[in-house]
């Protein structure tokens, strides 16, 4: 099945992959895009279409559409929404602390996948005061982007980060069981992202998620599509890729710093996940002149 594809040319400024778009009618044709989309329904109602299903939307509905996810809309009535389009990698580089927030992992990265199983139960729906506050934040962000004043990039980036954190806080406050399950997995993912060098015990992960080990494995797989160990290996390989690009550390040392106890095992896992050896990856991703060469910089 083919879908209309929207590329990064939608961003007015190449230096800032962020834009706010208001709409009274939506793209009813199923489409995809290479960036992340944050949707806030301000007024009216309709249906959000995904491959394999559709969901009702109404004022206060908020959801993330990840890159490559095909979606569309239909049956809009009195509709008005705000679309905030952004490249997540850009903002993670500016605000790396975001990935340490379980609510960020849950709302931005996990809920879109969990929604396929839990439906609207895992989604964020704001109450009227929260919607009013969020609408004001979006309007302020939109004004900042349009003003083209000095310091626009840091000002707009900061305003967007504040908006995103506030929505994550709203999500963390949801009491529905489906959302609570996603939040539990978010805590586990946050732990894995920041303790990837350590040996991981499934019992410890279950305690972090406040569920049984069996439930933890089920919830984790439903939200990420992977087992915790498979997810951990991917995190370790991503950290290794960073060090291969940005440092002159030898490959054995990178393996240990990334959490692998054996460099041969590291090489096998790296090739399986990346498609080439660590050495070939380093050779095809040369360091730029501004990157650190300090052996202790990783």
N, C-alpha and C positions, 0 to 999 in steps of 0.2 A: 504494500500500500504506500502511495506517495503522498507527501504532505508539503504544503508551502513552507519554505524555509526563510526565516528572517535573520540576517547576519548583523555583524557589529557596526555596519554603516548607519544604524539607527541612532548611534550616539553622536551628538553634535560636536563633541570635543574628544579627539583621540587620546588626549592626556587624562581624561576623566571618564571612564566607562560607567557613567551614571546618568540617568535621565528620568524625569517624571512626566507621565502622560495621563491626562484625564480623558474619559470617553463616556459618551451617552449611549453609543451602540458599539458592538464588539465584532471582532473577526469571527464570523460564524463558520468559516472554513477551518478545518483542522490544520494546524500549523506547528512548526517547531522553531527553536532558535538556539543560538550558541551561548547565550548568556542566561543568567538567573532572573526570574521575574517575581516580584512581590506584588500580590493583588489585594487591594482593600476595597470592599464593596461599600460605597457611601450611601447610596439610595437605591430603592427599587428591588427587583428580584429577577431571577432567571435560572438557567441551568448551566453548569460548567461541564463541558464534555471532555472525557478522557477516553483513550482506547480501552474498550471493554466496559464502559459504564458512564454514568452522569450523576451529578450531585446538585442539589438545590443551593442557591446562593441568595443572600439577602443582606440588609444593612448590618455591618459589623463582622461579616464573614471575611476572614483573612487567610491566605494560603500562599505557599511558595510553589512555583513551577520551576523545576530544575532544567538545566540545559538538555536539549534533545527530546524532552517529553512532549509528545503530540497532544494538543488540546484545542478547544474552541468553546463557543457559547451558543445558546439558543433561548428562545422564549423570553427575551428581556421585556420587562414591564417597568416603566418609570426608572430606567436603569441609569446609574452613574457610578463609575469606579475610578480608582486611581491605580495606575500601573507604575511601579518603580522598577526600572530595568537596570541591572548592574552585573558586573563581573566579580564574582566572589573572590577569586584569587587576588585581585587588586586590593580589596579591602582587608583581606587576611594579612597581606604583607604590611599594610599600614597599621592594622590593629590585631596583632597575633594573639592578644589575650582573649579574643572572641572564642577561639577554639577551646579554651579552657572552661567555658561556661557550659554546664550540662544543658541548660535551656536553649543555648544556641545550637548545640548538636541536635537536640530534640526537634526544635521548631524549624530550623533551616535545612538540616541534612537528613533527618530521619522521618519526620512526619509525612513528607510527600510519598515515600514508599509505604509507610504504615497505612496510609489512607486507602491503598488498594485493597487492604484486608478489612480495616476497621470502618471504612467509609467516613461519613461526616463526624463520627464519634471522636476521632483523633484530631479533628481540625480545630483551629482557634476561632471562636466567635466572641467578639467584644461586646460588652454592655454599652448602653448609650454614653455614659461619661467617658469610657475608654475610647469609644469611637470619636467623640468630639475632640478629645486630646490628640488622638492620632491624626485626625483630619487637619488639625491646626499645625502639627509638626510637618505633615506632608506639604501643606501650603507654604510654610516657611522655607522648606527645602527647595520647593519649586521656584520661589521668589529668588533665593540665593543663586540658583543655577542660571536664572534668566538675567540677573543683574550684571553679570560679567565685571564685577568689581575686583580690585586688587585682593589677592588672597582667596579667591573664589574656590580653588581646589581644596585647600585645607579646611576652609569653612564648610563647604558642602559635604566633604568627606566626614567631618566631625558631626554635622547635623544628621547625616544618614546613619552613622554609627549609633547615635543617641536614639534615633527612631527604632533601629533594629533591636537594640538592647531593651527598650521599653516593651516592644512586642514579645520578646523572649521572656520578659518578666511576666507579662500577661499570660503567656502560655504555661509558665511554671506554676501559675496559680490555678490552673484548671483542675477541677476535682473529678472529672469523668474518668472511669477506669481505663479506657483506651488511651487517653492522653497521659494518665499516670504511668502506664506501661511504657509509653514512648519516652517519658521523662526518665524512667528507671534505666532504659537502655542508653539515654543520653549521658547519664552519670557514668555508666560503664565505658562508653566510647571516650568521654573526656579523660577518664582514668587511663585507658590504654594509650591515648595520644601523648600523655605526659609521663607515663611509666613504662615506655616501650623497651627500655634497656633491661628491665627487671624480669625475672621469671614470673610467669602469670599462673595463678591458681584459680581454677573455675569456682571453687568454693568462695574465694575472696570476691570474685566478680558478682556472685549471687548475693553476697552480703551487701555490696555496694548498691546493687539494684533492689535490695530489700525484698527478694523473692527466693523461692527454692531454686536449686541448681537446674532442675528440669525446666521450670518456667523461664528461668533466665535464658537458657539455650533457645527455647521456642520463641520468646519475645525478641531476642537478638537477631535470630535468623529472619523473622518476619519484617524487622525494621531495616536490616542491612543487606539481606540476601546472602549472608555469610555466617560462618561460625566465628566465635570470638578469636580463636587461634588464627584462622585465615585472615581476619581483619587485622590482627596484631602483626602478622607477617607483612601485610601490605603497608602498614604504618612504618615498620622497620625499613622496608625497601625504599619508601619515599624519603626517609631521613638519610639513607645511604646515598640516594641520588643527589640530594642537596650537597652532601659532603664531597661526592665525586666531582660535582660541578664547581664547587666554591673553595675547595682546599687542595693542598698537595699531599695530604695524608696518604700513606700507602694503603692498599686495598685491604690487607689483613687488619690494620688498625681501624679502618672504617667499619669492617664487619663487626668488630667487638664494640665499637662505639654505638653502632646501630642496634645492638642487643643480640647479635648472633655469637654463640660460643664457639663456632667452628667456621673458618673461612671457606672451606670447601662446600659446606652446607649453604652458607650465604651465597656463594657463586651459583649453586644449583637453583636456589629459590629466586635469585635475582633474574637469571636467564628465563626461568619459567614465567615470571610476572612481567618482565620488561621486554623479553624477546631477544636480548643480546647480553653478552657478558659485561660485568662491571667495567673491565678495561675498555671494551669497545664503546660502552656508553660514555665513559670519560673522554675518549678520543673524539667522539662525535659531538661533545658539548664542551668546547674549550672555555676556559675561564676568561672573563672580561678583565681588562686592565685594572678595573676598580675593585675587584673582588679580593678578599683576604688571602694571603699566602702563609699566614702564621699557622704552624702545626697545632697550636692550641686554640685555634679560632672556632673549631667545630663544636 
